[in-house]
Amino acid sequence: MITAQRIDHLFICPKCANEGNKVKIITPQTLLKEGALERLKNKLAYKFCQKPDCDVVYFSKESGHVFLTSGLKLPATVKDPGLDIFVCYCFGHTRESVLDEIKKTGDSTVLQDIKAKMKDPGCFCERSNPQGDCCLGNVQDWVTSAKNQKLI
């Protein structure tokens, strides 16, 4: 049986039909630029569209509550392929910094570094990562991709 609470989460990106991932309201509150932030409704549920080629970042089931990549204070990892883009927002690791380490040492310690820092001083992914969650999956994907595609 589908409850009213469950139905509230059944909505998709209005542009690309991606199911998206639910984000806590603190994520768009922190990461949207002032003009976009003014349209945010704190009582609505929002999701992050994960499709790389879709310019929608956050969306709700209510019409008109769509926020584009241009409304973010900083680029989202899955939406921007640039080397200067963060793969870890909490601790400042970019694609380029990971590549530099791989070029110098043949490997990357970025995952170990992030895991250690998650314990102390701790991470703040919901307020720093436009996806609203932990970056470890993105970091692992990038390290693997960089090594497999010989980007170094």
N, C-alpha and C positions, 0 to 999 in steps of 0.2 A: 504494500500500500504506500502510495506517495503522499507524504504529509505536506501541509502548507509551507513548512520550513524548507523542505526538499525542493518544492516547485520554485521557490524564490531563487534557487541557484541554477535553474535550467534556462540559460540564455546564451546566445552565441554572438560572436563579432558580427556587427551589421554589414561590414564590408567584405569579409572573406569567409565567414561562417566557421571560423576556428572556435573551438569550445573554450579555449583560454583557461587560465588558472585564476582562482579567486585570490584577491589581495586584500589585506586589511586596509582600512581607510587611511591609516597613517602613511602608507606608501605614496598614494597620489597627493596627499596633503603636504608631504615633504618635498616631493620631486617635481611637481608641476610648477611652471612659471606663473607669475602673478596673474596675467590675463586669463589663463586657463583655470587657475585655482579658484577664481571668482565664480566659475560655473559649477564647481564641484558641490554635490549634495552629500553631506556627511551621513545621512540616514540611508543612502542607497548602497547596495552591494555592487562592487566593481570587480572586473576581471582584467587580466593582462593578456592581450593577444600575442601569442608566441610565434605567429607566422612571420618569418624574416622579411618577406616582400610586401607585407601589409603595413601601411603607415599608421594604423590604429594602435595605440598603446593600451589605453584603458577604456572600458565600455561598461555600460550598465544595461539592464533590461528596459529602462525608461528611454524613450525616444529623445534624441538630442544630447544624451550624456555620453558622448564619445570624445576622447582626447587623442590627438595625433602626436607623432614623434616630435613635431615642431613645438609642441607645448611642454616638452621636458626640459629641465635645467641642464641635463647631461644625457648623452646618448645611451641607449639600451644595448647591451652586448649582442643580443640576438637580432637586433634591428640594424646594426651598423657593422660592416665588415672591416672597418679601419684598424690599423695596427695600434693607433694611439687610444683605443677604446679599452676601458676597464674590463677585465675578466673577473676581478675581485674589487668591489667598490670599498669595502671596509678597510682593506689594508693596502690599497693603491697599486695592485698588480695590473699591468696592461698586457695586451697581446705582445707588444713590442718588448717589454721587460722580460717576459717569458722567453721570447725568441732570443734575446741577447744572452740570457743565461745558457740556453741550449747551445748557442754558437760557441760560447766560451768553454763550457764544461762537457758538452755532449748529452746533458740531461737537464731536468728541471726539478728543483726542490720546492716549487711553489705550493704544491698540495700539502707537504709537510709543514711549511711555514704557516699557511693559513690554519691548518688544524691546530697547531700549537698556539697560535694567537686567538683562536676561537675560545680557548680555555682561559687565557689571560693576555690581553685585557678584555677579550670578548668581542663578539661581532654585533653589528646593528643593521643587518640585511634589510629589515622591513623599512628602514629609513634611508638606506643608501643605494640599494639595488632596485632599479625600476621594475624588475620582475617581482619584487617583494619577498623573495625567499633566498635561500642559501645559493651561493655561486659555485659550489664544488663541482657540480655537473658540467657547467660551462667551462670551468678551468680544466677539468679532465679532458673534455672534448677538444679544447684548444691545444693542449699539450700533445695529445694523440695525433691530431690533425697536423700540427707543425712537424712532428717527427715523421709521419707517414707520407706527407706530401713534399718532404724535403724542402720546406720553406726556409731552412737554415743555410 
